[in-house]
Amino acid sequence: MVLPTIQRFRKRLAENIDAPLLAVALAIMGFGLATIYSATVYANGRTLAQLMNLGVGLAAMWLVAQLPPQRLMRFAVPLYVIGVVLLALVFLFGFKVNGARRWLSLGITRIQPAEILKIAMPLMLAWYFHKHEEMLKIRHYAVAGVLLAVPFALIAKQPDLGTAILVGAAGFYVIFFAGLPWKIIVGMIAAGAAATPFVWSLLHDYQRRRILTLIDPTTDPLGAGYHIIQSTIAIGAGGPFGRGWLQGTQTHLEFIPERHTDFIFAVFSEERGLVGNSLLLILYLLLISRGLMITAHASTLFARLLAGSITLSFFTYVFVNMGMVSGILPVVGVPLPFMSYGGTALVTLFLGIGILMSIQSHRMLVKQ
C-alpha cells in the first residue's frame, strides 16, 4: 500500500516537468553552489542560504509549471499593475542600500519590486499582442513601447541600470517576435544614436565613470576600474585548467569584489580555467537551445512570445554578466543566472523555467 502511494506521489511531482530543462538548470546550480562556497569559505552561511533559495525556487517552478498558459494570461495585467505601483512606492517609502533606492520594507522582510517586472513585463506584452493578434498595426507597437518605457524609466531612476536593461530586453524581445517592422528597428537605432549625448547627461557620475574606465581601466585602478582589473586578472590566472577548487588566490585574498554575486564568473574562471568556462558555456547553450525549441513548438501567439522572451532573457543575463566581468561591457550589476548568490533573482529565474515548462507541457491544448 505504501509503495503505490509513493509512486503516485513521484508521478505527481514529475507531472509537467521538462526533464532536460531542469537537468541543465540544476547542473549550472551545482557549479554555482560550489563556487559560492569557495567565494564565501569564511562565511559559509551563504551556501546554506542559497540552498534554501533553491528550494523556494524549485517550489515556485513546480507550481507555475502546473498552470496552463491560458491561466497564466489572467495574471498578466494584475501583475504588471502591481509591479508598476510598487515601483512608484519605492520613491515614496523605499530605503537606500549602497546608495540606491530599490527596496520596500514589509516589516518582516523586504522586496525589490523591479524583480517582479522581469516576469510581469513579457507576460503583459505577450498578453497584449495575443489580444490584438488579428489586427496588429503600428499603434499597437507604440502602445507596447509605452508599456515597456514606464517601468524601464522607473527602474533606471532608482538607479538600477542592470535590472532596467534586463526588463527592457525582455519587453523588446516580445515586441520583436510580435513582428516589429525592420524599418522601425533601424529608425530606433538611429534615434538612439542621435540621443546619446542626452542619455549621457542623464547618467549618474558613477555610471559615466564605469563606461569611461571600460576603455582604459587603468585610469582609475583603485576606483571605477578596480572591478574590471581584478576580474580580468582572475580570469587570466585560471589558465587552461584552473587553479583548482578553493585554490583561487584572487578570490581568497579578497581582491575580487562582489565575488559571490555579480563577479562569481571571475571566481569560477580562476578555479576552473578555460575548460570549466567552456563546459559552463555549453550548459548555457543547452538551456537556451531547449528554450528556443519550446518556443518553436508553442501552440499560441501568447505562448510563443512569452517563451521566446524568457529564453532570450537568459541569454541577455549570461552575455551581459560575462561581458562585464571579462571587461568588454560596462559594470552594470547583472547576476550570472543560476550561479550568482541571491534569493529574489534565483526565484525569478526558476519562475521563468516554470513558465517554459508550462508552455511545453500544455502545447497540445486547443487555443482558447
VOPAGU-716721 format. One record per residue: x, y, z of N, C-alpha, C, O, CB in turn. Coordinates in pm, whole numbers, plus 50000, padded with zeros to 5 digits. Atoms other than C-alpha are relative to their C-alpha. Glycine has a CB too. Layout:
# VOPAGU-716721
XYZXYZXYZXYZXYZ...
This chain:
# VOPAGU-716721
500834987850000500005000050000500865012650000500515022749939499065000150122499134988349991502875023550079500685002749867500805014249825501054998150110499284998450125504745016949753499165006649891499665015949827500494986749952500824993050099501845026449520499795014750033499745023249944498654993149987500184986149959501325058149724501225008349967501125019549917499705000850151498754993050031504975067649687500145002049849500585012549804501214992150055499914998950146504825060449314499075010649946499435018149855499694986649936500944989550043501745082249272500555013850035500435023249957498614998050065499444987249958503465109849467501145004249907501225015949867500514999150145498894996950091506595107649249499485003849862500015012949798500954988049989500584996750130504455107848935499395013950000499505021349902498934989749961500584986749987502625138649060501075010849999500905021449939499165000950127498914990249997505905156449131500605002149862500995013349827501084995450098499384999250133507205148748783499045005249893499465007649780500524986549959500994995850099503995159748611500305014149949500525023350028498594999550060499774987350068504535188048360501415005450018501685017049984499015010250049498624995849983508245189548449500814995849877500804984149840500614994050129499175002950116510575191848148501384995850050502165004150097500105012449905498785005649941513475169148247501285006149943502175009550021500034985049978498774994150052516125182848005500245014250052501365017750088499975000349848499884986249953515425218848108500425000450147501305008150185498685007649980499685000349858515515210748478501414994750024502134999950109498984991350075498675005949981518645189148446501115010149972502085010950046500174987849910498974990050034520625216948277500055011050105501135015050148499745006149862500054989549898519455243348527500654995350130501375002950193498565004450026499425005349876520415220848821501504997649986502244998950083499294987050040498565001750022523795213148665500735013350019501795013850081500284994249860499404986849982524555250248647499955004050148500905009750200499265010649914500134997149857523245253949005501084992850079501604998250177498614996050051498945007449931525735227149112501325007349994502025008550095500154986249940498804991850013528605247648974499895012550087500855016650152500235003849852500214987749924527085278449136500194998150149500855006150214498635005349974499885002649856526815263349484501454997450041501915002350144499124988050039498595002649969530385250349473500825012849996501725014850078500594989749902499254987650013531645284349361499645009850110500515017050160499745006449863500404991549888529615303049622500694995650129501145003850208498464999850019499305005249882531095280349888501455004650001501975008950103499934984550005498604995850010534595288149764500155015050021501075019550088500584996049865499924985449991533915325449736499695005150140500135016050178499055006449901500394995649865532455327150089500424989650103499684986850198498465002450008499555011049916534525299950256500085003950147500004995350236501344995149952499944995449861534825321450568498645004850051498535009650164501035011350013501374996549960531075328450574499064990249933498284993949846499645015049962500685010850072529535295250476498485000250012497794992349947500504986950050501444999049989526055305350580499355003549868498175000549847499635010250102500584996150130525575319050228499704987849914498734987749838500965009449926500275012150078525835284350075498714993450047497904989149965501184990150011501245005649946523125271250307498815008649961497755003449926500094998850153501084990950039521025302150235499644998249853498464998749816500405014650027500275002150141521405296149861499284986849976498444985849886501295000449919500735012650008520255260149909498545002050036497654996149974500634989450092501384996849964517155273550081499325007749888498155005349857499955008050132500544992550114516675298149794499664990449886498654992149817501005010749952500245009950104516955268649556498704992450027497924989949936501184990249989501235007049965514195250349745498765008449970497785003249916500004996350146501124991050029511885280649720499825001449849498705001349798500225013950064500074998650145512755284749352499404987849932498594989149840501365002649944500545012350058512005248349271498514998550029497754993949944500754987850054501435000549967508675250349454499215009549911498145005949861499775003650148500664990350086507745281749258499944994949856498934996449789500725013650005499955005650135508835265048933498934989349982498214989349882501394994149970500975010950010506695234249001498575005249997497765000649917500174990350118501354994549997503615254649086499625006549868498525004449816499875010250113500284993150127503875275948771499894989949886499074991649796501105010349969500035010050107504545245248555498654992949992498294987749886501104989850021501315006849999501145231048658498905008749936497835003649902499614996450143501014990950054499295261648525500095000549848501185002549795500175014250059499974998650146498315261748157500215014549961499865023650037498694994649939499774986250044499325292547956498755008650001498835020650028500585000049861501254992449998495655302747931499745005950138499205016950150498834991249958500194994849864495585306648308501085010350035500815019950108500024988650102498944990249976498925324848314499625013749945500005024050001501324995249936500414987250060497385351248089499185008550097499235020850091499184997549874500834992649906494995360648370500815008250099500315017950157499104990550076499154992749906497915372348581500735011749935501365019750004501024990550062499184990250072499385394948312499735014350045500645021350091499744998949851500324986149967497555427648378500145002850150500785012750186498585003349955499844997249856497275424948761501465000550044501845009250122499274989650081498605000549959500955415548798500765012249950501595017750022500664987249950499344988150055502085443848570499615012550079500475020550114499635001749851500474988349926499925469648750500605000350141501065010750188498455000150008499425000749865501095457749092501485003649997501965010950083499814985950060498584997150012504715459048977500285014849981501185020250045500604992249887499794985850025504445494648845499645008350123500345017850156499165004549878500394992749878502595506649157501084998650107501425008450174498644994650054498945002049901505275491249379501265007949964501945013050053500344985250013498864991950042507985508149172499795014750036500725021550078500234998549849500304986149962506235541349228500125001950151500595012450197498585003849953499924999149853506015534149602501445000150049501735005350158499254988550064498594999949962509765528649611500505014450020501285017250110500854992749894499564986149990510225566049554499435006950122500005016650172499625007649875500644993649885507875574349841500454993850132500695000950230498504999049989499745006849873508695547950102501224990849995501564984750096498794992050040498855009050011511715528849973501195005150079501295017050110500384998249856498794996049929515015528750157501224996149917501174987249832500064993650140498815001550082518525530350020500894988650051501034986450171500795013049996498985009949972521035502050002501155002849904500975002449783499454985249983498834996550081524525511149879499735011649905500185011749791500464987949920500234987850076523275544849757498874999349899498635009149828501235003649930501105001450097520355531449550498704997150075498684988950166500304988849897501315002049938516685533249647499234989849918498564993249821499215013550011500585010850079515425499449528499074991150081498414982450023501094991649940500665009849915513745482449825498805005950073498765017750107500984994450099501154996849915510425482850006499994990650119500194978650103498664999149920500045008149879510155470850364498574995350027497625003250022500555007850120501305005749964507285447550455499964995950147499144987850188499674987949911499955003149858508195446050822500934988450028502034990350080498634997050052499205011849971509475410450846501024997149889501964989549909499104987950019499075001950110511235411750510499975012349910499235021849937499654987349919500014989150097511975434750220499964994149859500424982949836501245009350018500125004850138511265431649849500605010349906500675022249937498534997249964499504991450106512805445749533498984999549885499034990349803501444995749953501105000650099509775454349312500474998649856499754993049773499165012450011499525000950138511935456949000500094985549953499934982749834501375006749988499905014050037512375418949009498684994749945498664985949859500454991750119501325004550046508625414548960499845002549850499234994649779498885007150078500194996250141508835432048623500774991049904500464990949785500435014249979499295009250088511305406348487499064989349945499254984449834501174993450074501025009450045508315382848465498775007349950498185003649849499624990350112501234992950033505445407748454500085007049864499085007949793499685010250107499874992550125506855427248157499734991349877498874994749797501395006249990500325008550117506985398947900498614994050007497984992049904501024988949986501345005549985503775384448042498955010049952498015006349881499734996150147500954989550039501945417547993500015002349848498965002949785500325013050073499924997050143503225424147641499564988049916498954989849811501435004049962500475011850073502615388147529498484999350002497864996149901500604987150061501474999649991499025390947655499445010849908498445008549840499565002650146500494988850081498615424647479500014996549851499024998949781500855012650025499935003550141499795411947140499094988249966498544987549856501444996749960500935011150021497785379847179498575005349986497805000449904500094989850117501344994250004494675400947241499725006649865498595006149816499835010150112500174992850126495245420946920500624992349883501014998349782500625014150009499315008250099496655391946717499435001649860500185001749762499934985450040500644999850132494145395146432500105013449929499805014349810498554996350014500004986750064494675432346367501165008550049500985020250083498675007450029498834992649953498185442646466500365011249903500515009049783501204990650018499624988450078499045477546347501115007550074501495003950185498775009349974498894992549942501775503046416499645005550137500495006250226500425011549908500384994149871499765518546701500124989950114500384993650228498565005349992499865010149895499835485546888501444998850047501704996950166499494986549950498595000149962503625485446880500355012650081501175012150172500904999149875499764987649924503575521647002499484998750143500165002950237499315012049930500545002249865501325512447297500914990650078501184992950196498554994349993499085009349933503615483147376501275007050043501825004150149500334988249908498814992349965506555507147370499805008350125500705009550208500405009049885500314992149880504855529047630499924990950123500444994250229498665007849982500095009649889504025498847848501394995550047501604992850165499174987749957498635003749966507715490047836500775011750059501545009950154500724994749877499214988449959509065525247881499745004250144500665008750213499715011749908500354995249865507215532848207500804992650108501494999250186498504998250026499205006649897508755505448426501505001249977502275001950072499644985550006498574998450029512085508448246500545013050059501605013150122500234999849848499564987049948512315545448337500005000150153500915005650215499105011249947500085000449854511215539148697501164992150061501704996050164498674994050045498905008249948513845512048746501345007049978502195007150067500004986149932498744993150029516625531748577500215011950093501355015550124500035004749856499924988349913515815561448801500424996550142500815005450216498675007250003499775003749860516415541649124501385003350053501395007850168499774985450017499755005750131519195538048986500354985250008501014980750102501135007649930499685014250011519395501448882500074996849852499154990849795498944991050075499875001350144520695500948528500004985449956499474982149850501265007049952499955014150036521345463448529498634993949986498324987549886500804992450101501365005450005517765453848613499185006849891498375000349824499305001750137500724992850107516445480848378500334994049864499444992649779500375015050003499605006250127518435465148094499304986649981498834983549872501534998249993500635013250010517045430548172498515001149973497964993849891500244992050128501434998050022513445442948194499755005549860498835001149791499415009550107500154994350133513875463847880500234989749890499514989549791500975011649982499735010350099515385434647690498854990149991498454986249882501304992650034501125009550000512585411047797498805005649925498154998549849499604996450145501114993650070509985435747675500265001549851499384999249769499715013450060499674998150141511805443147350499914986949923499464986849809501415005949985500075012950069512075406047266498564996549964498314991149856500614989050088501415002650031508285402947287499565008249880498945003149787499115003050122500394991050109507785433147061500634995549869499994995849764500415014550032499305004550120510385419946816499364987449943499104986649823501484997450031500625012550046508875384946799498575002149952498054994049875500024989750112501364997150045505445400746751499965005749859498885008049804499335009750096499964995550139506615413146413500325014649980499915020549880498724997149936499624986050015508045447746471500765002049869501774995449847500875004650120499354998150131508975460546120501455004550015501805012050107499225010449917498594996749994512685463546049500265014949980501215020350036500764992249896499774985750021512325499445930499835007850130500495018050151499035005549893500164993749870511115508646277501214997050089501685005750163498704995350069498835003749921514005489746438501205008549959501925013750044500334985049983498904991750049516515508046216499815014550045500775021250084500104999249846500284986349955514795540946299500295001850149500805012150191498565003649971499734999349856515005533346671501505000250028501965007550116499354988150072498545000049982518725525646642500585013649965501445018850037500654989149913499524986950040519305558246457499635010650103500445019350137499445003849863500434990349898517265577746713500804998350128501155008150194498494998350029499205002749881519155560746995501405005849988501935011550083500084985250027498674994450023522475570546841499985015250009500895021250066500554995649863500104985449996521315606546798499775005150141500175016250175498875004749909500324995749864520105607647159501114996950101500964999550220498724993550045498925003949909523415595147302500485011550089500665009450209501174994849920499564989149912524545629647425498985003150111499365006250224500265012549918501044997449900521195634547603499994989150106499894992050226498625001049933499985011249905521305599847759501225001050090501144998250210500004986549926498774998549922524895606247870499815010150113500315008350224501165004449909500234989749898523745637348056499094995150112499125000650223499405012449936500915005449898521115616748242500674989850091500154986650198498804993849933499345010349921523595591048369500575005950128500965017650134501114993449918499364995949876524855592748725501514999949981502034993649889499594990650117498554998850014528525600948779500684986450002501614984049924500565008750112499355013049991529405565348879499764991749874500614983649836499514992450123500275007250124527725551848564500895005049887501354997149804498525001449962499104994650102529755575448345501424994950021502124991549925499995015350002498645004849971532965565048521500164985549958501224981549910500325001650149499925014050039532155528548458500184998649850500954990149804498754992550044499885000650146531765534748085501385004649956501994998549868498925008549933498694994750037534945555648065501134990350036502084988649960500245013450069498955009349959537015530348258499934986949922500894979249925499884997150149500075011650087535775503048023501065001149890501684991249852498594998549939499014997650106538015518747758501424998250053502264992249987499835014149942498675001149939541015521047992499844999350152499835009750218500925011949959500215001349855540525506948345501135005850084500935009350200499814985650035498854995249923544005518548446499935014850032500735019850111501274997149926500154985849968542835554648450499495002150142499695012850200499075006749901500494999449862541185547348786500114986150062499104979850090498535005350006499815014049959542725514648910499484996650138499194985050166501444996849996500495002549865541575518649270498545004350017497975002950125500865007250101501394995449995538145532749185499134992349904498914980349921499935014849970500955006150093535825525948894500614988749919499904979849875499465010349906499365010550079538405504448714500414987850080500874978050022501185005649932499515010849913539155481949013499314986749969499984976449959499785003750146500745012350024536395456648943500514992949874500784980949877498505003049986499605006050127537425451048580501434994750007501714983849958499865010149886498595004149992541155449348655500134986950077500794977650030500845010950067499865011949917540805423548932499314987849939499814976649949499435002650138500705011550059538265401948748500764994549880500824982449861498585004049959499235004950115540365400448430501284993150043501714983549979500325011649906498835007049945543435391248636499624985950043500344976350015500605007950120500455013149954541465362748793499714990749883500074978949887498755001550088500315008250117540215350348455501284995149934501394983449897499145007949900498735003950061543735350748312500794990350086501484981550034500845012249974499255008849908545185333748622499514985749995500244976550031499915005250142500545013550005542915303848567500684991149898500754979049916498555000549970499335007950103544775293148253499094989649938497874991249943501204993250058500825010150068543595262148064499144991750095497984988850065500884990849922500685009549912542615240548363499645005650137499034998650217500844987950017500354993749874542265264848654500944996350114501724986850103498614996350037499165002549882543955266148993499444988950088500154983550173500155012750081500635010249916541505241449146499035006250099499155017850137501064992150074501024995349907538535244149378500635004150133501464996950189498934989050023499514994149874539255265749685501445004849991502045008350092499874990050112498594996550015542685274249539500215013649932501365017249904500704989449920499854987250070541995308049376500595010850091499985014450192498655004649947499354989849915544395334049516499285013449990499125020450091501475001749959500744987450014542495363649374498744999850085498335010150140499655002549852501235001549922539385350249547500285000650149499685008650221499314986949966499825001749855540755340749887500875010750063500925012050185500594986650028499334988049949542975371249918499095012249988499485023550018501335002449924501084990150003539745390749858500305011949908499945023349938499745005050140499804989550100540895410149553498755001949914498465013049869501194996749912501194999350086537715401849359498835005750080498454999850181499644986049942501174994449930534785424249466498734992649961498654986849852499855015049969501305006450028531225410549487500204986049942499544982249845499175008749902499575012750061532775376349428498964989050008499054979249934501254995350066501045010449993529695356249530498725004149927497774996349918499684996850145501194995450072527215377249332500355003549856500474994649772499385012450071499814995950139527915397749019501304995049937501354992849816499975015049991498705003850056531565386948981500354985450030501524981850037501095009050055499755014149972531165349949055500674993049881501374983149900498704993050036499375006050117532265342048699501525001250007502234992449958499495006549872498564998449984535735355648783500554989450095501634984050072500335014050053499605010549906535935331649079500024986449930500974978849942499044999750122500115012850072534775302548865501134998649897501714987849884498634998949930498965000450103537245311448587501374997350060502164989650004500025013049922498705002249938540205312748823500154985650048501234979850039500205009650117499935013549945539355279048976499864989149894500474978449906498944998250104500305010550099538125260248666500705002049867500804992749787498534999349977499274997450122540045276948384499164999749874497934999949879501094990349987500684999750130539225276348015499114987949980498034989149922501035000749887500805012150015537965240448026498685001350075497624998050022500784987650050501214998149921535495248448304499075010449937497865008549934500355004250141500804989750065534345280148126499304994449876498134997649851500875012049961500595006050121533755260347806498824991150037497784991449971501064991949922501095008649956531655234847993498805008250047497665004750018500474990850111501084991449953529645262548159499265006349882498045007049882500555011050093500634994150119529025279247822499154989749926498084993049875501075005849906500785010750065527855245947677498684997950074497644996250011500814986849996501235001649921525355242347962499035011549972497835009249957500334999350150500884988650030524005277447898499434998849858498265002049836500775013350015500495001850137523755269947525498914989349995497934990849923501154996249907501035010449993521805238147604498715005550060497625002550012500494988050084501184993949936519465257947832499265008949900498045008149888500415008250123500614990850096518855284447565499434992349881498354995649831501035010449952500495008150113518505258447288498694993150035497764992749954501054989649959501255006549958515875239547486498875010150007497745007149967500194993150137501024989549994514005272047548499515003949861498325006149842500555012250071500394996650137514035280147176499194988949935498294991549855501245003049915500815011250051512735245247094498585000750054497624998449981500634986550038501334998549940509855250747336499265011549933498065010649907500105002450152500614988650068509225284547172499474996149863498364999749825501015011549986500385003950137509125269246824498774991149997498024991349899501154992949932501125009349998506535243146929498815005150081497854997850103500454986750056501114994349923504295266547132498765000849911498865003049790500375014150056501235001350079500655264347026499245013049981498315013449900499114990150065500714987250014499535300747064501015011349988502185009750024499065002550119499144988350011500965335046991500485004350138501655007650156499275011649930499624996249864500925343147363501144991250050502134996250104498794998950096498995009449952502955311947443501325001949928502385001549990499524985649984498764998150076505465317947163500725012650042501945012550061499705000549850499384987349961506065354147257500604999250139501715004050163498985011449993499545001049862506395346247627501234990950010502214994450076498884994950091498885009449995508675316147578501255005849934502355004449986499634986849934498864994050070510875334447328500665011050082501895011950086499575005649867499464989249919511255364547556500784994750121501874999450150498875009250046499335005649882512135343847863501314993449961502324994950030499084989950072498795006950044514645322947669501115009949966502255008150008499714991249880498984990250036516445352947523500395008850118501475014750118499515008649885499614993049877516365369547865501124992650070502044998750125498795001650095498905008049946518525340747988501305003349926502355004949987499684984849990498834996450081520885348447700500545013750040501755015450053499654999949851499574986549963520955385247798500725000050135501755006550150498795009450006499355001549870521775376448160501454995649981502385001950032499244989750088498685006150016524725354948052500945009349925502075011549967499904986649927499154991550084526035378347782500455012450076501635015950072499255004049873499664987649930525905409847995500934997150118501915004350138498735007250049499155002949884527385393548308501414996149957502385001850006499384988850083498685004250043530235375748131500745011249928501965012349937499904987849910499384988750069530845406547919500585010150095501685015150073499005006749910499494989949906531205429848216501154994450084502095001650115498875005050093498935006049919533355405248417501294998849920502385000249975499574986250052498815001350084535715400048123500475013249941501485013649870499734990349889499524986850038535945437348054499615004849863500215014249812501445000350008500444995250131534115440747723498705008050008498275013949909499814988249905501204992049978530985456947872500155007650132500905003250219498724991050002499934992749873530505483048148499424991650114498594982850092499255013449989500525006749882529845470748501498625005750032498495017550065500975001750122501384995249979526045472748543499254992150106498084995050131499244999449870500655007049891525265448148820498954990149957497814990750002499385009750091500905010650046523695418248642500554986650049501714983550022499865000149843499505012849950523955384048813500134989649889499504990849784499094994750109499885011050093525035352448633498944989750035498944984550147501444993750003501175008349966521885330648610500384986250054501214979149997499134998349879499835012749931521785300548845501394998250061501704987750116499714988749906498665000649942525355308348953500135009950116500605006350223501075002949893499834989649900525255341049148499114997850121498004992550110499715013649939500805000749878524055342249507498905010549995499115021649947500895002050125501114990549994520665358649558498664992949996498424984849906500095010049886501285006949989517195347549659498975004549899498414996349826499455001850136501044994850088514875370449464500314997049854499434992849778499855015050020499625002450139516825367349139499874985249965499444981849855501445004849975500065014450027517015329349169498564995349986498244987349898500704992150111501415003750009513285325749233499415005049868498624998049805499205005850120500484994550127512595348348933500454991249883499684988649791500505014449981499485008650106514815326548715499234986749993498904982049885501494997350021500735012749999513035294648824498545002049962497914992849909500104993450138501344997150051509685311348762500005000049848499074994949785499505013750053499875000450145510885316548406500094985849948499474982549847501215007849956499915014150038511845279648385498634993350012498254985549925501044992650089501335005749982508405270448522499055003949889498234995849845499445004250132500864995450110506685291448255500334992349872499434988149800500185015349977499615007950119508695273847982499464985850010499004980249911501534999749985500545013549981507665240348131498504999749979497974990249920500334994850139501444999150020504035251148137499655000449851498734993649805499445012350071500244998750143504185261047771500294986849928499564983049836500855011449940499645012750062505905228247678498974989250028498554982049937501374995650048500895011049961503565205147870498575002249954497814992549943500034998250149501384997250041500365222547756499925004349853498945010449812499405010950089499944995050137501375228647395498944994049909498654999549803501354997349943501015006450086498705204847258498595004850030497635000549966500064984950017501334995049968495855223647417499475008749887500245016049824500025007950130500624991750103493435239947176499965014450047499645017150163498584994949965500024985749967493695277747167498635004250047497625001449983500425008349879501284995749942491045293147388499665014249957498625019549997500054999150154
